[in-house]
Amino acid sequence: MSPAESLQPLRSPGIAAAWSAAAVTVPHAVGLGLLAFAPLAADHSLAELALWSAALPGLLLTLVVPRAGVVYAPTTVVALLFAAVLATAHGAAPALGLSARQVLAVSGATVALAFVFQWLLGVLRLASVARFLPVSVTHGFAAGVGLSMVVGQVRNGFGAGGDALWNVRTGWHLLAALAVVGLAWALRWRWPRMPGLLSAVVLVALAVAVAGVWGGGLGDVFAPAVQPSQFAGPLWPDWTGVPWMALAQQHGSDLVVLALLMALVNSLEILVFNQELELDHGLRGNANLTLRRESLLGVLCGLAGMIPASTSASRSRIVLAQAGPSRDAPRWHAGIMLGVAVTGAWWLHWVPMACLAGGLVLAGLMQVPGLMWSLRYAQRSRVTWAQSWLVALVFAVMGGVGALVAGLVVATFVLLHDSAAKVLRHVRLDGELRSRRLRRAGSDTWLSPRMNQVAVFELQGVMSFGVAAHLAEQVRLLLQPRHRWVILDAGRVPAWDSTALAQLRALVRDLGQQGIAAAVAALDPVAAEHAGDQVRAFADLDRALEWAEAGILSQRPIEQRPARPERDLLGEIGEGVPRVAANALMALLEPLAVPPHGVVFSAGDTDHDLLVVKSGHITLVTQWPPDKGLRLATVGPGMAFGEMAFLNGAARSACAGSERGPAHLVRLSRAHFDAWARQYPEAALTVMNNLAQIGARRLAVTTRQLRAVLE
């Protein structure tokens, strides 16, 4: 195989893809160009205005900022808004004495301002905002643009003119337009790689030409796209003598609004398609840089009186589907469009306007995302489908400004709804969570089966008015008759608004009236202050669980509560030890008083003593003071701690101290224990067995806590 033959398969897909994309671009861009420049038809050739706007801006972008697989062309949004700007400027022409070229200058200045706004969006790095737009809004904008094209052709009588609506001529134009649509769809279905739209326009145009033999062709029934004209270059605007101040006073606000709308909608279309390039095709790019680069050339094209080109999602999809991320196909596409601009003056007047209207109708229908036509999608995602069509219909009926407002309303609603739907990160209704407060075996045995009275709701996201209302409804719905304690874990809630705090207060009040005690864990200090005293708040979930456990333990009958006589200094390590041996061991204990907030030992200390709590509570944390570290455990009267260093002689791995009030302990050194063990070996085995059981229970607690964290 020769080198030329080996290169041919690589080049042909790019050329074929370029022809397929151009087959959509030519009728689409020419039709939109003729529509946009229609107010100037009496003074200048529409062919030169439309054709050069369809070709040169896209060619410039392709040469200056080429991107693999991305086709640049005048998009529907920009062209339609350009038409609105030109119509506004042309409407002001009689009062201000503007010529056609001065009207073009006014339109160009407004469009240039729009792309300055788009450049600012890129400079301010607002591309990331597109990630928060729900799919219903992006689909709605795309569909709205497409429906606007269809509605525009209906109002224009499918090329027959708005004043000819509902007459016989409009019927023939409608028939020709529908023939283009039907043929293009049929050709695309039968031969997917064939340029169906361009072929359909050619076939219908030939049919109209043949019908002219019997007096039913161009000029008699069908209106031509343009009047015959000679070849001419681009029409440059006239910047001299324009009364800018008078124009700004009379129509400045309207033009600025159109410019801002063009910037927002075009930027949105670019950003959404850039996301598609990255997610579906792996073509990563800087969306903010894309906005800035396209804006600079958009300003230049606007000042030259042309419709600026932009990233064309529809044509790019054709190229990517046929040739992949090729750089050749976009260049071929730009070359084809340049050839159309150079030769269009010789053949465009033979094309019926109805054919271009059909092309615009088809392009508009294809602009609507396929999911919006799907009955299955409508049934499975009814809300999203309805929101998309709402935005689309508002765009088609009220224009881009109304659609922008509708889109913002829908986006806000969707974001609030999604936040509300995800506000409950975890719901634990069966007592799966326990605090790090360690208790003796008897208390723990009584407490464990009754922890299903505690419901823990882990929250997440910003707590706004609607989200908090949904949260309150869900809590009331999920609670069961056995629940008597409710804990809302707000550790993952970054902010609360005042209305959300009002909902929280109402929820706590309602639960209290039902005999359910409620508390909020990890509520930030500012929110806790505004929530008021009626909302019980804890520093973290661990303290809140300890509060609930203490409430459950307080329900024990007095006869079932363990007796702890003052002389029972050994506590849980002395269970089962004979009295004589226990008395001998207690004689070896050394008392230790711990003041409030006092430290018993710190991480890294090398003492190996075992300690038992006589009164008060001792907290073990990773770092002292407790508010700077993670609480590992809290032990109360009769419970031992420091057993790891006592057993293996290692350095202390945590800090221990009195977190609140004073505590009284007893200390047992390892040397004293070893001497006692030689005298009472069987009792020593019992103490060691008690320490082993204590370690096993605490390991089970740690495992349960770790599982809860990993969930």
SEDREN-313628 format. One line per 4 residues: number of its first residue (from 1); their letters; for each residue x, y, z of C-alpha. Coordinates in Angstrom, 3 decimals. Example, Ala and Ser with C-alpha at 12.3 -4.5 7.8 and 13.67 -1.06 7.14 Angstrom:
1> as> 12.300 -4.500 7.800; 13.670 -1.060 7.140
REM end
This chain:
1> mspa> 0.000 0.000 0.000; 1.356 3.404 -0.973; 1.591 6.292 1.543; -1.194 8.140 -0.257
5> eslq> -3.440 5.091 -0.061; -2.694 4.646 3.626; -3.605 8.263 4.349; -6.845 8.198 2.373
9> plrs> -8.915 6.283 4.970; -7.766 8.744 7.586; -8.718 11.807 5.571; -12.017 10.700 4.104
13> pgia> -13.938 10.488 7.411; -12.984 14.097 8.171; -14.091 15.303 4.739; -17.343 13.342 4.913
17> aaws> -18.030 14.686 8.381; -17.336 18.227 7.164; -19.816 17.812 4.300; -22.436 16.414 6.665
21> aaav> -21.971 19.336 9.062; -21.976 21.868 6.220; -25.184 20.326 4.885; -26.795 21.504 8.113
25> tvph> -24.861 24.760 8.355; -25.581 26.076 4.863; -29.418 26.183 4.964; -29.382 26.910 8.692
29> avgl> -26.883 29.777 8.566; -28.177 31.230 5.319; -31.757 31.061 6.524; -30.909 32.698 9.829
33> glla> -28.782 35.283 8.053; -31.594 36.218 5.718; -33.948 36.423 8.692; -31.539 38.562 10.715
37> fapl> -30.787 41.038 7.908; -34.365 41.190 6.565; -34.863 44.856 7.690; -32.036 45.910 5.319
41> aadh> -33.389 44.055 2.281; -34.655 47.235 0.619; -31.214 48.861 0.609; -28.693 46.061 0.145
45> slae> -28.391 42.529 -1.148; -29.376 40.034 1.483; -27.111 37.477 -0.179; -23.902 39.326 0.594
49> lalw> -25.024 40.133 4.138; -26.136 36.591 4.984; -23.443 34.631 3.163; -20.437 36.478 4.523
53> saal> -21.845 36.400 8.056; -22.319 32.663 7.654; -18.753 32.076 6.461; -16.148 34.558 7.691
57> pgll> -16.666 34.511 11.510; -16.553 30.725 11.635; -13.484 30.679 9.382; -11.669 33.143 11.664
61> ltlv> -12.400 31.107 14.802; -11.281 27.909 13.071; -7.964 29.497 12.104; -7.251 31.335 15.355
65> vpra> -8.590 29.007 18.071; -8.876 25.542 16.473; -10.203 22.721 18.651; -10.422 19.069 17.757
69> gvvy> -13.925 18.112 16.682; -15.394 21.572 17.337; -17.145 23.389 14.499; -17.577 27.161 14.656
73> aptt> -20.588 28.742 12.989; -23.321 31.351 13.662; -25.539 29.700 16.274; -29.291 29.980 16.496
77> vval> -29.260 31.946 19.732; -26.818 34.589 18.521; -28.497 34.891 15.106; -31.989 35.315 16.559
81> lfaa> -30.806 37.885 19.089; -28.803 39.624 16.368; -32.056 39.863 14.431; -33.750 41.410 17.473
85> vlat> -30.939 43.932 17.857; -31.022 44.839 14.164; -34.814 45.180 14.234; -34.563 47.513 17.261
89> ahga> -31.894 49.632 15.560; -33.850 49.694 12.289; -36.986 50.767 14.154; -35.064 53.734 15.560
93> apal> -33.668 54.705 12.141; -36.506 57.020 10.935; -36.506 59.120 14.109; -32.715 59.381 14.282
97> glsa> -32.096 59.632 10.537; -29.924 56.521 10.331; -28.888 55.005 7.031; -28.790 51.244 6.489
101> rqvl> -25.049 51.087 7.064; -25.397 53.172 10.226; -28.096 50.749 11.438; -25.564 48.001 10.852
105> avsg> -23.026 49.983 12.907; -25.474 50.336 15.808; -26.223 46.603 15.693; -22.528 45.809 15.524
109> atva> -21.768 47.951 18.565; -24.510 46.235 20.560; -23.326 42.765 19.566; -19.744 43.746 20.399
113> lafv> -20.976 44.819 23.845; -22.604 41.405 24.265; -19.313 39.661 23.636; -17.562 42.047 26.007
117> fqwl> -20.044 40.812 28.636; -19.221 37.227 27.636; -15.497 38.004 27.966; -16.123 39.322 31.482
121> lgvl> -17.901 36.086 32.372; -14.755 34.225 31.340; -12.467 36.641 33.183; -14.518 36.286 36.378
125> rlas> -14.295 32.481 36.017; -18.032 31.975 36.174; -17.892 28.857 34.004; -18.091 26.726 37.129
129> varf> -21.637 27.995 37.649; -22.760 25.788 34.759; -22.134 22.729 36.942; -25.012 23.779 39.168
133> lpvs> -27.546 24.185 36.364; -30.066 21.334 36.411; -30.569 19.371 33.222; -34.153 20.613 32.972
137> vthg> -32.901 24.190 32.502; -30.218 23.330 29.945; -32.655 21.144 28.004; -35.294 23.865 28.272
141> faag> -33.010 26.547 26.839; -31.956 24.306 23.950; -35.559 23.363 23.224; -36.685 26.979 23.580
145> vgls> -34.240 28.108 20.927; -35.463 25.369 18.623; -39.127 26.147 19.194; -38.434 29.842 18.582
149> mvvg> -37.096 28.920 15.163; -40.230 26.923 14.383; -42.530 29.676 15.691; -40.597 32.254 13.661
153> qvrn> -41.206 30.293 10.465; -44.900 29.954 11.251; -45.182 33.706 11.811; -43.302 34.317 8.571
157> gfga> -45.645 32.082 6.630; -42.766 29.660 5.936; -41.094 32.235 3.730; -44.256 33.692 2.226
161> ggda> -44.219 36.729 4.550; -46.204 37.446 7.667; -48.844 39.420 5.766; -49.574 36.360 3.613
165> lwnv> -50.464 34.134 6.528; -53.481 31.852 6.019; -53.701 32.320 2.278; -53.123 29.803 -0.508
169> rtgw> -49.513 30.876 -1.051; -48.742 30.124 2.586; -50.150 26.636 2.071; -47.741 25.956 -0.800
173> hlla> -44.823 27.264 1.263; -45.884 25.033 4.140; -46.055 22.053 1.800; -42.543 22.725 0.461
177> alav> -41.147 23.241 3.970; -42.695 20.001 5.205; -41.337 18.229 2.122; -37.834 19.389 3.063
181> vgla> -38.314 18.176 6.626; -39.745 14.822 5.586; -37.137 14.172 2.905; -34.271 15.140 5.190
185> walr> -35.502 12.799 7.914; -36.034 9.959 5.441; -32.588 10.387 3.894; -30.959 10.590 7.298
189> wrwp> -32.741 7.413 8.413; -31.808 5.502 5.242; -28.268 6.851 4.821; -27.038 8.273 8.161
193> rmpg> -23.812 9.696 6.688; -25.491 11.400 3.769; -26.013 15.203 4.056; -29.765 14.803 4.271
197> llsa> -30.835 18.411 4.824; -28.790 19.803 1.952; -29.991 17.004 -0.333; -33.605 17.636 0.650
201> vvlv> -33.275 21.382 -0.051; -31.760 20.644 -3.473; -34.458 18.121 -4.375; -37.331 20.393 -3.352
205> alav> -35.716 23.365 -5.118; -35.477 21.277 -8.311; -39.118 20.259 -7.908; -40.121 23.914 -7.620
209> avag> -38.038 24.724 -10.716; -39.771 21.961 -12.690; -43.163 23.205 -11.459; -42.251 26.602 -12.912
213> vwgg> -42.809 25.150 -16.365; -46.530 25.107 -15.559; -46.484 28.509 -13.888; -46.114 27.304 -10.310
217> glgd> -42.465 28.070 -9.673; -40.449 30.950 -8.303; -42.086 34.347 -8.502; -45.533 32.914 -9.178
221> vfap> -46.209 30.859 -6.057; -42.924 30.504 -4.226; -40.861 33.448 -3.008; -37.135 33.204 -3.816
225> avqp> -34.626 33.375 -0.975; -33.070 36.575 -2.414; -33.295 38.661 -5.517; -30.668 38.101 -8.219
229> sqfa> -27.506 40.140 -7.608; -23.882 40.404 -8.632; -21.019 39.087 -6.567; -20.000 41.523 -3.823
233> gplw> -17.814 41.454 -0.755; -18.905 42.036 2.822; -20.891 45.187 3.605; -19.036 47.310 6.143
237> pdwt> -20.976 49.453 8.628; -20.751 53.249 8.614; -19.588 54.547 12.000; -19.647 58.217 11.096
241> gvpw> -22.508 60.511 12.010; -24.351 58.114 14.338; -26.146 60.082 17.130; -24.995 57.803 19.926
245> mala> -26.295 59.936 22.803; -29.791 60.237 21.360; -29.800 56.519 20.579; -28.718 55.674 24.142
249> qqhg> -31.451 57.868 25.644; -34.225 56.386 23.503; -33.220 52.734 23.066; -30.120 52.204 25.202
253> sdlv> -31.783 50.080 27.857; -33.413 47.785 25.274; -30.131 47.272 23.436; -28.149 46.630 26.638
257> vlal> -30.714 44.056 27.797; -30.453 42.269 24.443; -26.657 42.365 24.667; -26.686 40.950 28.191
261> lmal> -29.152 38.244 27.189; -26.987 37.287 24.201; -23.946 36.996 26.456; -25.705 34.881 29.068
265> vnsl> -27.495 32.503 26.737; -24.549 32.046 24.367; -22.176 31.511 27.302; -24.538 28.956 28.768
269> eilv> -24.654 27.075 25.466; -20.851 27.076 25.211; -20.336 25.937 28.786; -22.890 23.141 28.607
273> fnqe> -21.345 21.817 25.392; -17.860 22.023 26.909; -19.102 19.783 29.698; -20.404 17.379 27.069
277> leld> -17.027 17.387 25.292; -15.280 16.476 28.525; -17.746 13.882 29.806; -18.678 12.144 26.553
281> hglr> -15.580 12.590 24.379; -12.725 13.120 26.844; -11.839 16.491 25.285; -10.831 18.523 28.307
285> gnan> -10.600 22.264 27.992; -10.676 25.443 29.995; -14.238 26.720 29.679; -13.315 30.183 30.967
289> ltlr> -10.519 30.424 28.396; -12.938 29.331 25.668; -15.346 32.125 26.604; -12.573 34.718 26.501
293> resl> -11.109 33.595 23.170; -14.421 33.373 21.362; -15.469 36.723 22.822; -12.501 38.609 21.368
297> lgvl> -13.278 37.441 17.834; -16.981 37.953 18.512; -16.307 41.620 19.277; -14.321 41.964 16.046
301> cgla> -17.052 40.331 13.945; -19.758 42.406 15.623; -17.919 45.647 14.852; -17.602 44.453 11.234
305> gmip> -21.392 44.136 10.996; -21.449 40.328 10.895; -23.208 37.713 13.005; -20.440 36.393 15.278
309> asts> -19.732 32.687 15.185; -19.578 30.505 18.267; -19.144 26.887 19.260; -21.846 25.061 17.312
313> asrs> -22.952 22.081 19.370; -25.198 20.585 16.686; -22.564 20.657 13.909; -19.817 19.550 16.294
317> rivl> -21.854 16.513 17.300; -22.083 15.493 13.641; -18.312 15.760 13.222; -17.553 13.947 16.474
321> aqag> -19.964 11.133 15.606; -18.469 10.570 12.144; -14.782 11.495 12.482; -14.141 11.681 16.221
325> psrd> -11.921 14.411 17.676; -10.452 15.343 14.299; -8.842 18.688 13.501; -9.293 18.274 9.740
329> aprw> -13.093 18.170 9.675; -13.590 21.661 11.211; -11.079 23.114 8.698; -12.866 21.472 5.771
333> hagi> -16.161 22.786 7.101; -14.787 26.342 7.209; -13.492 25.959 3.646; -16.864 24.742 2.386
337> mlgv> -18.604 27.717 3.993; -16.136 30.105 2.365; -16.929 28.523 -1.010; -20.644 29.018 -0.343
341> avtg> -20.071 32.699 0.436; -18.051 33.248 -2.753; -20.478 31.466 -5.081; -23.783 32.069 -3.308
345> awwl> -24.690 35.222 -5.225; -24.957 33.115 -8.433; -27.272 30.377 -7.145; -29.005 31.538 -3.947
349> hwvp> -31.799 33.306 -5.857; -32.788 29.940 -7.369; -33.548 28.523 -3.897; -37.130 29.026 -2.667
353> macl> -37.443 30.679 0.708; -39.764 27.811 1.673; -36.829 25.382 1.375; -34.761 27.431 3.786
357> aggl> -37.792 27.712 6.063; -38.048 23.929 6.055; -34.365 23.713 6.926; -34.903 26.076 9.846
361> vlag> -37.933 24.081 11.019; -35.925 20.855 10.921; -32.964 22.488 12.651; -35.321 23.835 15.303
365> lmqv> -36.891 20.431 15.909; -33.453 18.822 16.081; -32.361 21.490 18.566; -34.878 20.043 21.051
369> pglm> -33.042 17.335 23.058; -34.171 13.855 22.108; -35.159 12.993 25.677; -37.866 15.644 25.586
373> wslr> -39.600 13.743 22.775; -39.360 10.427 24.652; -42.587 9.086 26.140; -40.632 6.777 28.437
377> yaqr> -38.590 9.713 29.766; -41.798 11.689 30.304; -43.221 8.835 32.366; -40.087 8.071 34.383
381> srvt> -38.944 11.677 34.973; -42.210 13.556 34.820; -41.105 16.543 36.893; -37.857 17.111 34.980
385> waqs> -39.629 16.642 31.646; -42.334 19.166 32.613; -39.759 21.705 33.816; -37.851 21.443 30.542
389> wlva> -40.965 22.076 28.481; -41.975 24.937 30.764; -38.701 26.774 30.143; -38.881 25.949 26.426
393> lvfa> -42.432 27.258 25.990; -41.658 30.426 27.939; -38.666 30.979 25.633; -40.796 30.444 22.519
397> vmgg> -43.685 32.674 23.671; -42.072 35.385 25.803; -38.526 35.388 24.463; -35.144 34.929 26.061
401> vgal> -35.637 37.316 28.985; -38.708 35.464 30.196; -36.964 32.135 29.693; -33.984 33.371 31.675
405> vagl> -36.242 34.256 34.596; -38.113 30.960 34.267; -34.806 29.087 34.139; -33.569 30.762 37.298
409> vvat> -36.833 29.928 39.073; -36.667 26.297 37.934; -32.973 26.035 38.852; -33.663 27.423 42.318
413> fvll> -36.575 25.033 42.772; -34.531 22.040 41.595; -31.571 22.906 43.811; -33.827 23.323 46.839
417> hdsa> -35.671 20.112 46.032; -32.424 18.179 45.574; -31.037 19.624 48.799; -34.204 18.626 50.617
421> akvl> -34.133 15.142 49.104; -30.546 14.645 50.298; -30.777 16.482 53.613; -30.895 13.170 55.513
425> rhvr> -27.506 11.573 54.945; -28.114 8.692 57.342; -31.100 7.685 59.440; -30.559 5.283 62.336
429> ldge> -33.754 4.252 64.059; -32.721 1.039 65.847; -30.042 2.240 68.252; -27.057 1.374 66.054
433> lrsr> -25.001 4.222 67.512; -23.612 4.384 71.034; -21.599 7.048 72.807; -18.002 6.658 73.923
437> rlrr> -19.161 6.677 77.527; -18.094 3.274 78.894; -20.224 1.572 81.525; -19.973 -1.518 83.658
441> agsd> -21.281 -4.750 82.219; -24.534 -4.708 84.203; -25.477 -1.204 83.044; -24.435 -1.918 79.464
445> twls> -26.497 -5.111 79.413; -29.576 -3.211 80.572; -28.987 -0.305 78.168; -28.227 -2.101 74.876
449> prmn> -31.680 -3.555 74.123; -33.332 -0.208 74.915; -31.197 1.937 72.594; -33.820 1.473 69.867
453> qvav> -35.688 4.255 71.646; -33.090 6.672 70.243; -33.415 7.940 66.644; -30.387 9.653 65.096
457> felq> -30.735 11.752 61.929; -27.469 12.812 60.254; -28.029 16.004 58.257; -26.048 17.497 55.390
461> gvms> -26.070 20.570 53.153; -27.100 24.170 53.663; -30.227 24.365 55.776; -32.589 26.842 54.108
465> fgva> -36.284 27.427 54.649; -37.606 24.778 52.249; -34.960 22.216 53.193; -35.689 22.595 56.921
469> ahla> -39.438 22.236 56.328; -38.831 19.032 54.367; -36.512 17.806 57.128; -39.171 18.361 59.791
473> eqvr> -41.722 16.458 57.721; -39.341 13.540 57.206; -38.432 13.335 60.896; -42.098 13.246 61.911
477> lllq> -42.820 10.645 59.237; -39.937 8.307 60.126; -40.324 8.340 63.895; -41.975 5.278 65.414
481> prhr> -44.007 4.966 68.632; -41.067 3.453 70.562; -38.804 6.477 70.027; -38.385 8.753 73.048
485> wvil> -35.132 10.517 72.137; -34.295 12.235 68.844; -30.839 13.508 67.927; -30.216 15.684 64.851
489> dagr> -26.529 15.508 63.933; -25.714 18.828 62.211; -21.981 18.233 61.856; -22.259 18.377 58.037
493> vpaw> -24.492 21.474 57.892; -22.349 24.517 57.022; -25.058 27.148 57.504; -28.599 27.743 58.782
497> dsta> -30.874 30.603 57.831; -33.309 32.197 60.265; -36.354 30.443 58.805; -34.642 27.059 59.071
501> laql> -33.911 27.737 62.750; -37.579 28.634 63.238; -38.506 25.270 61.709; -36.032 23.601 64.056
505> ralv> -37.567 25.267 67.111; -41.042 24.229 65.980; -39.903 20.633 65.476; -38.332 20.459 68.951
509> rdlg> -41.507 21.955 70.479; -43.811 19.521 68.665; -41.711 16.518 69.645; -41.661 17.688 73.261
513> qqgi> -45.440 17.840 73.272; -45.445 14.176 72.197; -43.113 13.213 75.041; -40.046 12.935 72.817
517> aaav> -36.863 14.686 73.930; -34.911 16.225 71.036; -31.378 17.559 70.792; -29.095 18.918 68.073
521> aald> -25.458 17.853 67.906; -22.596 19.878 66.413; -24.745 22.979 65.879; -22.409 25.855 65.081
525> pvaa> -22.208 28.515 67.824; -23.880 31.268 65.797; -26.832 29.032 64.877; -27.063 27.731 68.457
529> ehag> -27.288 31.291 69.757; -30.086 32.168 67.346; -31.895 28.872 67.928; -32.573 29.854 71.535
533> dqvr> -32.627 28.031 74.846; -35.534 25.811 73.845; -33.244 23.884 71.484; -30.943 21.542 73.439
537> afad> -27.523 21.611 71.756; -24.406 19.472 72.266; -20.874 19.969 71.027; -20.892 16.718 69.066
541> ldra> -22.898 13.577 68.418; -20.989 11.640 71.080; -22.150 13.960 73.876; -25.695 13.890 72.550
545> lewa> -25.725 10.080 72.579; -24.407 10.109 76.142; -27.308 12.388 77.087; -29.813 9.958 75.559
549> eagi> -28.160 6.970 77.259; -28.264 8.727 80.622; -31.976 9.363 80.075; -32.608 5.675 79.368
553> lsqr> -30.566 4.568 82.379; -32.547 6.916 84.610; -35.634 4.797 83.897; -34.177 1.721 85.610
557> pieq> -35.999 0.600 88.743; -34.008 1.295 91.873; -33.734 -2.387 92.736; -32.017 -3.057 89.379
561> rpar> -29.402 -0.357 89.788; -25.983 -1.715 90.813; -24.920 -1.037 94.376; -21.525 0.565 94.673
565> perd> -20.466 0.679 98.322; -17.712 3.148 99.074; -15.387 0.384 100.221; -15.703 -1.455 96.857
569> llge> -12.596 0.263 95.560; -11.703 -2.406 92.984; -14.892 -1.881 90.966; -15.203 -3.979 87.818
573> igeg> -11.720 -5.511 88.085; -12.585 -7.019 91.481; -15.695 -8.908 90.393; -15.386 -12.560 91.460
577> vprv> -12.269 -12.027 93.562; -12.456 -13.745 96.990; -12.937 -11.365 99.902; -9.584 -12.086 101.570
581> aana> -7.618 -11.529 98.355; -9.710 -8.433 97.493; -9.006 -6.881 100.902; -5.302 -7.563 100.443
585> lmal> -5.352 -5.936 97.015; -7.317 -2.894 98.206; -4.685 -2.320 100.869; -2.185 -1.748 98.054
589> lepl> -4.280 0.978 96.334; -3.149 4.581 96.530; -5.796 7.361 96.504; -5.564 10.112 93.903
593> avpp> -7.669 13.291 93.835; -8.155 15.008 90.455; -9.353 18.636 90.444; -11.788 19.923 87.783
597> hgvv> -10.065 19.932 84.372; -7.088 18.197 85.944; -4.899 15.765 84.004; -4.248 12.199 85.209
601> fsag> -1.721 11.304 82.499; -0.774 12.488 79.006; 0.013 10.654 75.783; 3.583 9.406 75.883
605> dtdh> 3.856 9.068 79.686; 5.735 5.948 80.764; 3.972 5.071 84.025; 2.217 1.691 84.014
609> dllv> -0.333 2.095 86.794; -3.917 0.854 86.566; -6.509 3.375 87.736; -10.067 2.875 88.997
613> vksg> -12.640 5.658 89.342; -14.016 5.990 92.865; -16.244 9.028 92.147; -16.676 11.503 89.335
617> hitl> -15.832 10.865 85.679; -12.601 10.619 83.690; -12.415 11.396 79.971; -9.830 9.863 77.650
621> vtqw> -9.008 12.009 74.612; -6.363 12.181 71.910; -5.282 15.668 73.028; -5.879 17.705 76.149
625> ppdk> -7.973 19.810 76.690; -10.900 17.741 75.380; -12.238 20.435 73.046; -8.999 20.214 71.036
629> glrl> -9.006 16.448 70.630; -11.258 13.499 69.905; -12.986 11.883 72.862; -12.094 8.208 73.003
633> atvg> -14.035 7.204 76.110; -15.507 8.397 79.380; -15.442 6.174 82.457; -17.393 6.542 85.700
637> pgma> -17.382 5.097 89.237; -16.173 1.524 89.535; -14.551 1.493 86.067; -10.858 0.989 85.346
641> fgem> -8.700 2.713 82.734; -5.067 2.701 81.719; -5.176 -1.093 81.360; -3.119 -1.225 78.137
645> afln> -0.004 0.289 79.710; -0.615 -1.832 82.823; -0.660 -5.039 80.771; 2.021 -4.492 78.121
649> gaar> 4.228 -1.825 79.663; 3.921 0.500 76.656; 3.732 4.286 76.871; 0.363 5.948 77.269
653> saca> -1.438 6.339 73.949; -4.001 8.930 75.069; -4.617 11.685 77.581; -6.869 11.250 80.631
657> gser> -8.359 13.854 82.928; -11.442 15.273 84.553; -13.445 17.085 81.897; -15.927 18.804 84.224
661> gpah> -16.028 18.373 88.001; -13.534 16.800 90.420; -12.848 13.057 90.493; -11.398 10.639 93.014
665> lvrl> -9.390 7.654 91.862; -7.346 4.819 93.260; -4.041 3.764 91.726; -2.572 0.259 91.485
669> srah> 1.058 -0.021 90.458; 2.238 -3.012 88.434; 4.917 -3.850 91.000; 2.375 -4.052 93.830
673> fdaw> 0.055 -6.164 91.671; 2.842 -8.635 90.793; 3.742 -9.044 94.452; 0.060 -9.621 95.325
677> arqy> -0.347 -12.076 92.418; 2.463 -14.280 93.758; 0.562 -14.510 97.028; -2.918 -14.994 95.457
681> peaa> -2.351 -16.610 92.033; -5.939 -17.783 91.485; -7.341 -14.327 92.384; -4.780 -12.759 90.051
685> ltvm> -6.134 -14.910 87.187; -9.629 -13.627 87.978; -8.416 -9.992 87.810; -6.646 -10.678 84.507
689> nnla> -9.808 -12.298 83.146; -11.806 -9.212 84.174; -9.305 -6.975 82.381; -9.599 -9.183 79.277
693> qiga> -13.386 -8.883 79.305; -13.118 -5.117 79.771; -10.792 -4.931 76.749; -13.107 -7.114 74.645
697> rrla> -16.135 -4.941 75.439; -14.239 -1.783 74.625; -12.917 -3.280 71.382; -16.500 -4.122 70.389
701> vttr> -17.508 -0.527 71.105; -14.622 0.763 68.989; -15.562 -1.577 66.138; -19.172 -0.409 66.254
705> qlra> -18.094 3.227 66.209; -15.712 2.613 63.295; -18.466 0.895 61.317; -20.758 3.861 61.905
709> vle> -18.073 6.279 60.684; -17.388 4.239 57.545; -21.085 4.159 56.702
REM end
